[in-house]
Amino acid sequence: MEIGIYTFADTAPDPATGRPTGSAQRLRDLIEEIALADQVGLDVFGVGEHHRPDFAASAPAIVLAAGAERTGKIRLTSAVTVLSSDDPIRVYQDFATLDLLSGGRAEIMVGRGSFIESFPLFGQSLDDYDELFAEKLDLLLKVRAAERVTWSGRLRAPLTGQGVYPRALQDPLPVWIAVGGNPPSVVRAGTLGLPMALAIIGGQPERFAPLVDLHREAARRAGHDLSTIPVGINSHGFVAETSQAAADTFFPGYAAQMTRIGRERGWPPTTRAQFDAGLTLRGHLTVGSPEQVIEKILFQHEHLGHQRYLMQMAVGFLPHDKMMRSIELFGTRVAPAVRKALAGRTAT
């Protein structure tokens, strides 16, 4: 299993002081986090695109390019690129450039996004929400496949054989589809033969197994080799030396951020009781000591059989030193133990 981290570069205020983290400092800290993740042997680092004041990463490819210069092995992906409101040509060019700079370590994780700010910002209509993603994904895959593209759609000017440069070092440049539980999106990923990243931010992860099965069945029916189409799980998590330290460190920023977003969407405030329920083995939060996190990742793998796990360690405010220690524990204690256990399962 590939094991890694993703982040939105949160700049949310410290719940204890009310002071936000400045974007400049957050981005500098983020490059240190990417470098450490590489040093401790993690496989993937993802940066998500957002266009809100509480996140600093509106341009993941630029952040990842800076990270590429501080790393040598770790794969670098968006998590996600909001393809519906972007231009597929520019997305390909940005990540092809990152691929060249990193020596073939770039990936694109595309999705429709969990927020809508980018649609009016870039002149897109929410009335075209579904069609925008389908049409732009089609164009991105065609650009990935060929240097010169002839293409037409309803929502973008056509291409009539123009060349798209530079070309990525990897052929093909990996493209994942991120989904939040929408079955048509799952089927689309499988039918196209694309890896799927499944976001689990609530509920019991094992209940998402039917979506994994649906993805694999769609891929099989479309004639794809299932061994080449991995499934990933993205979820919230944090690692500390003890379970109590992990929960007490992670909860304040997490609760403040989820409550802030909840006010926008009509959710009730996040309580400590709800949070603690998510810490159980069957819960959605991978927060705890290294031993607890290992147990939970392996438990989820029994039900989902996924090939990649990415943890979002900063949900709202999280002190940089605590984040760095969590990355260190995740890379040096959790990841090796998970890999060893899964290798043993395969051997038997």
C-alpha positions in Angstrom: 0.0 0.0 0.0 1.1 3.5 -0.8 0.9 5.7 2.3 0.9 9.5 2.4 -0.5 12.9 3.4 -2.6 15.6 1.8 -3.4 19.1 3.0 -5.3 22.2 2.0 -2.7 24.5 3.7 -5.2 25.7 6.3 -4.7 29.2 7.6 -7.6 29.0 10.1 -7.2 30.9 13.4 -5.7 29.2 16.5 -8.9 28.5 18.6 -7.0 29.4 21.8 -5.7 32.9 20.6 -7.9 33.8 17.6 -4.8 34.6 15.6 -4.7 33.2 12.0 -1.6 31.7 10.4 -0.4 34.0 7.6 -0.4 32.5 4.1 3.3 33.1 3.7 4.3 31.3 6.9 1.8 28.5 6.2 3.3 27.9 2.7 6.9 27.9 4.1 5.8 25.4 6.8 4.2 23.3 4.1 7.4 22.9 2.1 9.1 21.7 5.3 6.3 19.2 5.8 6.7 17.9 2.2 10.5 17.6 2.7 10.1 15.7 6.0 7.5 13.3 4.5 10.0 12.4 1.8 12.8 11.9 4.4 10.7 9.5 6.5 9.8 7.4 3.6 6.2 8.3 2.9 5.0 7.6 -0.7 2.7 10.5 -1.6 2.1 14.1 -0.7 -1.0 15.9 -1.9 -2.0 19.6 -2.0 -5.6 20.5 -2.5 -7.0 23.5 -4.4 -9.2 26.0 -2.6 -10.1 29.6 -3.2 -11.1 30.7 0.3 -9.4 32.9 3.0 -8.9 29.9 5.3 -6.7 28.0 2.8 -3.4 29.1 1.3 -3.1 26.7 -1.6 -5.1 28.0 -4.6 -2.3 26.8 -7.0 -1.2 23.3 -5.9 1.2 22.8 -8.8 3.3 25.7 -7.7 3.5 24.5 -4.1 4.3 21.0 -5.3 7.0 22.3 -7.6 8.7 24.0 -4.7 8.4 20.7 -2.8 9.9 18.9 -5.7 13.2 20.8 -5.2 13.4 19.6 -1.6 12.5 15.9 -2.2 13.8 13.0 -4.2 11.3 10.1 -4.1 7.9 11.1 -2.8 5.1 11.3 -5.4 3.5 14.8 -5.7 -0.2 15.1 -6.4 -3.0 17.6 -6.3 -5.7 16.6 -3.9 -7.8 17.9 -5.7 -7.6 20.0 -8.8 -11.0 21.5 -9.3 -11.2 20.6 -13.0 -14.7 21.9 -13.5 -13.6 25.5 -13.1 -10.1 25.2 -14.6 -8.8 24.8 -18.1 -7.7 21.2 -18.9 -4.9 22.4 -21.2 -3.4 24.6 -18.5 -3.9 21.8 -15.9 -2.0 19.4 -18.1 0.8 21.9 -18.7 1.2 22.7 -15.0 1.5 19.1 -14.0 3.6 18.1 -17.0 6.0 20.8 -15.9 5.9 19.5 -12.4 6.6 16.0 -13.7 9.7 17.2 -15.6 11.0 19.2 -12.6 10.4 16.2 -10.2 11.9 13.5 -12.4 8.5 11.8 -13.1 6.8 12.1 -9.7 3.7 14.2 -10.6 0.1 13.1 -10.5 -3.2 14.9 -11.0 -6.2 14.1 -8.7 -9.2 15.7 -10.3 -12.6 16.4 -8.8 -15.6 18.7 -8.8 -14.5 20.1 -5.4 -16.2 20.4 -2.1 -16.7 24.2 -2.3 -18.2 26.3 -5.1 -16.1 29.5 -4.9 -14.1 28.7 -7.9 -17.1 28.6 -10.3 -18.1 32.3 -10.2 -14.4 33.2 -9.7 -13.5 31.8 -13.1 -16.7 32.6 -14.9 -18.4 29.2 -14.8 -22.1 28.6 -14.1 -23.2 26.1 -11.4 -26.0 25.2 -13.7 -23.4 23.4 -15.8 -21.9 21.6 -12.7 -22.0 18.1 -14.0 -21.4 18.8 -17.7 -18.4 21.0 -17.0 -16.6 18.1 -15.2 -17.5 15.5 -17.8 -16.5 17.6 -20.7 -13.2 18.9 -19.2 -12.2 15.4 -18.0 -12.7 14.2 -21.6 -10.4 16.9 -22.9 -7.8 16.4 -20.2 -7.5 12.7 -21.1 -7.2 13.5 -24.8 -4.5 16.0 -24.1 -2.7 13.5 -21.9 -2.9 10.9 -24.7 -1.7 12.9 -27.6 0.6 15.9 -28.3 -1.9 17.3 -30.9 -5.6 17.3 -30.2 -8.7 17.7 -32.2 -11.7 18.1 -29.9 -14.9 20.0 -29.5 -17.5 20.5 -26.7 -20.3 22.8 -25.7 -18.6 24.7 -22.9 -15.1 25.4 -24.3 -13.7 26.5 -27.6 -12.6 23.6 -29.8 -9.1 22.4 -30.6 -8.2 21.8 -34.2 -4.9 20.0 -34.0 -3.0 22.4 -31.8 0.0 21.0 -29.9 0.2 21.1 -26.1 3.6 21.5 -24.5 5.7 20.5 -22.6 4.9 16.8 -22.5 5.1 15.0 -19.2 8.0 12.6 -18.5 5.6 9.9 -17.5 3.5 8.4 -20.2 0.7 8.5 -19.3 0.8 11.2 -16.6 -1.3 9.6 -13.8 -4.8 11.0 -13.4 -7.0 10.0 -10.5 -10.7 10.8 -9.9 -11.6 11.9 -6.4 -15.1 11.1 -5.3 -17.1 11.8 -2.1 -19.6 9.0 -2.4 -21.5 9.8 -5.6 -22.2 6.5 -7.4 -22.2 8.0 -11.0 -18.8 9.5 -10.3 -17.6 6.1 -9.1 -18.9 4.4 -12.3 -17.3 7.1 -14.4 -13.9 6.5 -12.9 -14.1 2.7 -13.4 -15.5 2.9 -16.9 -12.6 5.2 -17.9 -10.1 2.9 -16.3 -9.0 5.7 -13.9 -7.8 5.2 -10.3 -10.3 6.4 -7.7 -9.6 8.4 -4.5 -12.5 8.0 -2.1 -12.9 10.7 0.5 -14.3 9.4 3.8 -15.0 12.3 6.2 -17.9 10.8 8.1 -19.7 7.5 8.9 -18.2 4.1 9.1 -15.5 3.5 6.4 -16.5 -0.1 5.9 -19.8 1.1 4.6 -18.0 2.6 1.6 -17.1 -1.0 0.4 -20.0 -1.1 -2.1 -18.6 2.0 -3.8 -15.2 0.3 -4.2 -16.9 -2.8 -5.6 -18.9 -0.6 -8.0 -15.7 1.0 -9.3 -14.1 -2.3 -9.8 -17.2 -3.8 -11.5 -17.4 -0.8 -13.9 -13.8 -1.1 -14.8 -14.2 -4.9 -15.4 -17.2 -4.4 -17.6 -15.3 -1.8 -19.6 -12.5 -4.3 -20.2 -9.8 -2.8 -18.0 -7.1 -4.7 -16.2 -8.1 -4.2 -12.5 -4.5 -4.6 -11.4 -3.6 -1.3 -13.0 -6.5 0.7 -11.5 -5.8 1.3 -7.8 -8.3 2.7 -5.2 -7.2 5.2 -2.6 -8.8 6.3 0.6 -8.5 9.9 1.9 -9.5 10.7 5.5 -8.8 12.9 8.4 -6.1 11.8 10.8 -3.3 12.6 13.2 -0.6 10.7 15.0 0.9 11.4 18.4 2.8 9.4 21.0 -0.4 8.5 22.9 -4.1 8.4 22.0 -4.9 11.1 24.5 -2.3 13.5 23.1 -3.4 12.9 19.6 -7.1 13.5 20.4 -6.4 16.6 22.5 -4.1 18.1 19.9 -6.2 17.5 16.9 -9.7 18.2 18.3 -9.7 22.0 18.8 -8.7 23.0 15.3 -10.8 20.2 13.7 -13.9 21.2 15.7 -13.5 24.9 14.9 -13.0 24.2 11.2 -15.9 21.7 10.9 -18.2 24.0 12.8 -17.2 27.0 10.7 -18.0 25.0 7.5 -21.1 23.6 9.1 -22.5 27.0 9.6 -22.3 27.5 5.8 -24.0 24.2 5.1 -26.6 23.9 7.9 -24.7 21.3 10.0 -24.8 21.4 13.8 -21.6 22.3 15.7 -19.0 19.6 16.1 -18.9 18.3 19.7 -16.3 16.4 21.6 -18.7 13.4 21.9 -19.1 13.3 18.1 -15.4 13.5 17.7 -14.7 10.8 20.2 -17.2 8.5 18.4 -15.1 8.9 15.3 -12.0 7.7 17.1 -13.3 4.1 17.5 -12.0 1.3 15.3 -15.1 1.6 13.1 -15.1 5.4 13.1 -13.9 7.7 10.3 -11.1 9.5 12.2 -7.6 8.0 12.0 -6.4 9.8 15.1 -4.4 8.2 17.8 -1.1 6.6 18.8 1.0 4.8 16.1 -0.4 1.5 17.3 -4.0 2.7 17.0 -3.5 4.2 13.6 -1.9 1.0 12.3 -4.8 -1.0 13.6 -7.3 1.3 12.0 -5.6 1.4 8.6 -5.4 -2.4 8.5 -9.0 -2.8 9.6 -10.2 -0.5 6.8 -8.0 -2.4 4.3 -9.8 -5.7 5.3 -13.1 -4.2 4.2 -12.0 -2.0 1.3 -8.9 -3.6 -0.2 -7.4 -0.3 -1.2 -3.9 0.3 -2.6 -3.3 3.8 -1.2 -4.1 5.7 2.0 -3.7 9.5 2.4 -4.2 11.2 5.7 -5.3 14.9 6.0 -3.4 15.8 9.2 -4.3 19.5 9.4 -8.1 20.2 9.4 -8.2 23.8 10.6 -5.4 25.1 12.9 -2.6 22.7 13.9 0.7 23.8 15.3 3.5 23.2 12.8 5.7 21.4 15.3 2.9 19.0 16.1 2.3 18.4 12.4 6.0 17.7 11.9 6.0 15.2 14.7 2.9 13.5 13.4 4.6 13.2 9.9 7.6 11.7 11.6 5.6 9.1 13.5 3.5 8.3 10.4 6.5 7.7 8.3 8.8 5.9 10.7 6.4 3.8 12.8 3.0 3.6 11.1 3.9 3.2 7.4 6.6 0.4 7.9 4.2 -1.6 10.2 1.3 -1.3 7.7 3.5 -2.4 4.8 4.9 -5.3 6.7 1.5 -6.5 7.8 0.0 -6.3 4.3 3.0 -8.0 2.9 2.4 -10.9 5.3 -1.2 -11.1 4.3 -0.2 -11.3 0.6 2.4 -14.0 1.4 -0.2 -16.2 3.1 
